[in-house]
Amino acid sequence: MLIEECPIIGVNVKVWLFWSYLRRPRLIRFLAGCIPVALLNVFQFAKLYSSAGDMSELIINGYFSVLYFNLVLRTSFLVSNRRKFETFFEGVASEYERLERNNEIRPILERYTRRGRMLSMSNLWLGAFISACFVTYPLLAPGRTLPYAVSIPGVDVLASPVYEVLFVLQVYLTFPACCMYIPFTSFYATCTLFALVQIAALKQRLGRIRAGAPSAAGEHTRTLFVELKECLMYHKQIIQYVHDLNSLVTYICLLEFLSFGMMLCALLFLLSISNQLAQMIMIGSYIFMILSQMFAFYWHAHEVLEQSLGISDSIYNGAWPDFDESIRKKLILIIARAQRPMAIKVGNVFPMTLEMFQKLLNVSYSYFTLLRRVYN
């Protein structure tokens, strides 16, 4: 099965293949998408560096600069580790094809596949809607403004015809920028969903062992031993899968962790001092976007951690006292290893859980209230 044909990851892989971020690059398409967006981000930071005075303008410019820096960094990491991502996707496609032949696990696989595809498509539509808001807002704002404030040395970006050319160019660049940002989050979510499918398959196999008759002996004991050995190897395979996934996303998650609180605090502050309806709607859409993206990261990582801990429970709740001693020793090995949850970590340090996400929100809100009090 080709990686773009694998249903659970196909949506995101096809987007990356279209822009030549995977496999052999189509140079023209790559240059038309990635390079201009990176150049735009340089001019954004130049504008941010020269900004002064208006607090709301400074916050909006900072938000877009950090957002575009994030997507450029994501794409740079993807392209520089192209072969590593391709190998990972090939492993997912191979395992998906194998699980699809299992009639017992197929309903779970199809359910998570539908969920993953719906999540990927909804993220793309959400990104398209928010991007449309980005480029529409300047038309509603007083005076001449660009969708993304930039500063080009020696050029007046608000003078005709430079303003019109830059406006059209930024409208075009919003589309590849969306394709650089959104699929990475969807890739993360769908791959964690596939980890949940594998954990469910392991629990199912352990359940069949648990269903064995008490005090198995002879040939039946040897059969159980072989099956249990395969379960041990499959458990090790899932652990390696989560480890490989973590290596692909952990430092991007670290960047999100460092920038999330700052951006959320700044946008909440701007929302509280804004008196323009159009601006308030736009800020609300910005806040919703970063919250939804971060929640997708932490929710799915938390699910993997919780379900991996449930592996030991599925064994312990079975009829393990009735098995032969050699079988019980193997079961103890799985139970002992399952006490260390499979975790996606921020910078390979902190496990991503809903509790950590809640702490991030609490810290952001605390700084917002402090900033608001000082401003008043």
N, C-alpha and C positions, 0 to 999 in steps of 0.2 A: 504494500500500500504506500503510495506517495504521500508525503507529509501534507500537501494541499488537499488530498482526498480524505484525510482523517477528519471525521465529522466534528469532533469535539474541539479541535484546534484549527480547522480549515479556514474559518472566517479571518482570523488574525494573520495566519500564514499567507493567505492570498493577498492581503493588503501589503504585507512586507515584500512579497514577491513582485507585486505590481511596481513598487517603487525601487526595486532592485536592492533591497537591504539584505536579502538572502540569495544564495547561489551566485553564479557569475553575474556581476552587475551589468546592466545596460547603462552605459556611461551617460548618455544624453538624459535619460529619465532620472538617473540619480542626481546629476548636476542640476536638473530643472527643479528638483524637489528639495534636496537636503542643503545644498550649498547656499542658495539665496536665503533660506530661513536662518541659517547660521550667521550670514552677513547682516540680516535684519536685526538679530539679537545683539550684534556688536554695536550697531547704531542706536539700539534701545538703551544700552548701558551708557553710551556716550551722552544721550539725552538725560538719563538719570543723574549722571555725574554733574551735568551743567544746570540741573533744575534747582530752583530756589523759590521760596515765598509760599506759593499756594500749597497747603497741606493735602488737599484732595487730589490735586494733580500729581504730587509727589507719590502718594500711595498707589494711585492707579498705574503710574509709570513703573513703580517698583514691582507691583503685582505682575504686570505683563513681562517685565524683564526677567523675573525669576521663573515665571511659567515657561517662557521660551528657552531660557537657559536649561531648564529641566528637560524639555523635550529634545533639545539638541544633544544634551548629555546622554539621554536614553538611546537615541539613535546612534551616537558615536560608539557607545558601549556595545550595541547590537552589531554594528558593522565590524568593529574591531574584533569581536568574538563570534563572527559569522559561523565558522566551522563548529564551534562549541554548541551554538544554538541549533544548527542543523542536525548534529549528532543527537542532541536531546530530543528534537522533534521526531527523528527517525525511530528512536526508542519508544516514544509515545505511540506512534503509528503502528509499530510492530506489536506492542502489547495490547493495543486497542483491537487489532485484528484477531489476536488470540482470545481475548475475553469475549469478543463478539460471537465466537463459536461455542461458548459456554451457555447453554440454554437457561441455566439457573441464575447466572449473574447478568444475563442480557437485559432483563427489565430494569435493573438498577443502572446499567450502563446507558440505556436509552434515556432514562429519566434525567441522569446527570448531563447527558449530551444535549438534550433539549434545553436544560437550564443554562448550560454553557453557551450554546448558540444564541439563546435569547439574550443572555447577558452581553455577549459580544455585539450583537446587532443593536441592542438598546443603547450601549455605550457609544457606538458610532453615530446613532441618531441624536443622542444627547449632545455629543461633540459637535455635530453639524448644526444643531439648534443654537448652542452657546456661541459657536463661531459666527453664525448669522447675526447674533446679538452684538458680537464684537464689532462687526463691520457696519451694522445699522445705527448704532448709538451716535457716531459722529454726525449723522444726518439730522439727528434730533437735538443735538447740543447747539448752543448759541456760538456764533463765530465759526471760523475755520479750524477744524481739528482732524487729525488722522486717526484711523482705528488704533494704531500703535505709535505713540510719540517717538520720533527718532531725531537724531541730530547728525547732520552730515557736514563735516568741516568745509567752510567756504560756500555753502549752499543754503539759501532761504527756502526751507521745505514748505512754507505756507504761501509762497508766491507762485502765480500761474506762469508756465504750464507745469512746473515741477510738482506742485500740489496734486494736480489731477493725475499725473503719471504715477506718483507714489501711492495715491489712494487706490488706483486700479491694481497696482502691483501688490499692495498689501491684501486686497481682497482675494487675489489669486493665491498668495502665499498662505492664507488662512487654511485652505484645503489640505495641502501637503503637511502643514503644521499639525492639523488635527490628526492626520494619519500617522504622524510621528509620535504623538502623545497617547492617544486612546488605545491602540492595539496592545501596547505594553501592559497596561492595567488589565485588559481583557485576557491577554496571554497568561498573566499571573493567576487570575481567577480561574480560568478553565483548566490550567494545569494542576491547581490545588483540588479542583473538582475531580480530576482524574485520579489523584492520590486517594481521594475518598472512595472511589470505585475499587481501587486495588485493595484498600483496607477492608472494604465490605467483602471482596472475593476471598481474602485471607480468613476473615471470620467465618465465612461459609464453609471453607475447607476444614477449619478447626471444628466447626459444628458437626461435620460428618464424622470426624474422629471421635468427638464426644458422644456421638450416637452409637458407637460401637458397643458390643455386648460386654458385660462385666467379666473380669478375670480372663481376658483373651489369652490364649496360649497357642504355641506351635505356629502353624502357618498363618493364622489370623494375626498373631502378635508381630510376625515379620512384616505382614502387609501394613499393619498400623505403623510400624517403625519406619518403613519406606515413605508412607504418606506424611508422617510427622517430619521426617527429614526434608521432604519437599516443601512443607510449610515453613520450616526454619529458613530454607534458602529463599523462599518467596518473601518472607518477612525481611530478610537482609536486602533483597532487591528493592522493596518499597522504601526502606531506610536510605538506600543509595539514591533512589529517585528523588526523595525529598531533599537529600543533601545536594544533589546536582541542581535542583530547582532553586534552592537557597543560594547557591553560588552564583546563579544568574540574576537574582533580584535583590540580594541583601544590601548592596551598596547604593542601589537606586532607592531602596526603602530608607536607607540612612539619610539620603538627600531629602526625601519627602519628610522624614521625621524632623530634620533641622529647619526646613522652610515652612512646614505646615503651620506651626503655632504662630510664627511671625506674620504670615499672610492672613491667617484667620483673624488674629488680633487687629491688624491694620484695617481689614475690610469691615469688621464690626464697628470699629471706631469711625470709619468714613461713613458707614450707614447711619450712625447715630447723629452725625453732624450735617448730613446732607439734607437739603430742602427742595431738591428737584425730583419730581416723580420718576422721570426717565432714568436719572442716575440711580435712584434707589432700586428700581427694578433691575438695572444692570448689575449693581453690586450684589443684590440678592441672588442673581443667576451665577455670579462668580463664586459666592459662598457655597451655593448648592453644588457646584461643579467640584470644588476641592473636597467638600465633605463626602460626596458620593464616591469619588476616587479613593480617598483614604479609607472609607468604610469598607469598600470592596477588598482592599488589601487586608485589613485587620480581621474582618469577618471570616474570610475563607481560611486564613492562617489559623484562626482560633478553632475552626471546625476540624482541620487536620490534627491539631494538637489534642482536642477532645476525643476524636475517634480513635487515634492511635493509643490513647490510654485505655480505651474500651477493649483492646485486644486481650489484655490480661484478664479483664472481667469475664469475657466470653469463655475463657479457658477455666477460670476458677469456679464459675457457676455450673460447670459440667460435672460429669461423673468420674472425675480424675482419680478418686481413691480406689476405684474398681479396676484400674488398669495395672498392667505389669510394671514392676519397678523401673525397668529401662525406659518405658514409655513416660512414666511420671517424671523421670529426670529430664527428659527432653522438654516436657511441658513446663517444668520449672525454669529451664533456660529461656523459653519464650516469654514467660511471665516476668522474669527478672529483667530481660531486655526491654519489655514493653513499659516498665516503670519509668524509663527515660523517654519522654514523649518526642515525637517527630515534630520539630519546631522550625518555622521560618523565622529568621532573626533579623533585627535591625543592625546592620554593620557587624554581623556575626557575634553580637553581644546580648541584646535583649530580645526575648521571644515576643513575637507579635501576637497579642491577645486583645480581646475586647476590653479587658480591664486597663490595658496600656492605652488603648484608644480613648477610653473615658478620662484617663489621667491627662492625656494631651488636651482634650477639650477643656478640662478644669483649669489647667495651667493657662491656656489661651484666654479663657474668660476672665481669669484673675488679672492677667496683664491688661486686658481690655478695660476692666473696671478701674484699675489703677491709672491708666492713661486717660480715661474719661474724667476721672476726678481731678487730675492735674490740669487737664485742659480747661475744665470749668473754673 
